[in-house]
Amino acid sequence: MATRVIYHVVYEDEVWKVKKVGASKSSGNFDTKDKAIEYGRKLAKSETLGQLIIHKMDGKIEIEYTYGQDPSKYPG
């Protein structure tokens, strides 16, 4: 089964960044949160199993989205 690829939209160093979990560098830096979300959503949707976690300026999670086939919780 494929592993879900997770991207975070975070505010760091006075810019909004899209960061892929496990990557050493950000996937993109943006001057607005909306632009970062748009780019992060595009990346997450391009994965077989993707997830986008959007943070507030204070670092707390605001909302998250999953894309692709969610695994079944219950058999049958």
Residue pairs with C-beta under 8 A, 6 or more apart in sequence:
1 71
2 48
2 49
2 68
3 49
4 47
4 49
4 50
4 51
4 66
4 68
5 20
5 21
5 44
5 47
5 49
5 50
5 51
6 20
6 21
6 50
6 51
6 52
6 53
7 18
7 19
7 20
7 21
7 27
7 40
7 43
7 44
7 50
7 51
7 52
7 53
8 18
8 19
8 21
8 40
8 52
8 53
8 54
8 55
9 16
9 17
9 18
9 33
9 36
9 37
9 40
9 52
9 53
9 54
9 55
10 16
10 17
10 19
10 55
10 59
11 17
11 33
11 55
11 56
11 57
11 59
15 29
15 30
15 31
16 29
16 30
16 31
16 32
16 33
16 35
16 36
17 26
17 27
17 28
17 29
17 30
17 36
18 26
18 27
18 28
18 30
18 36
18 39
18 40
18 43
19 26
19 27
20 27
20 43
27 39
27 40
27 43
28 36
28 39
30 36
30 39
33 54
37 52
37 54
40 52
40 54
41 52
41 65
43 50
43 52
44 50
44 51
44 52
44 65
44 67
45 67
47 67
47 68
48 68
48 69
49 66
49 67
49 68
49 69
50 66
50 67
50 68
51 64
51 65
51 66
51 67
52 64
52 65
52 67
53 61
53 64
54 61
54 62
54 63
54 64
54 65
55 61
55 62
56 62
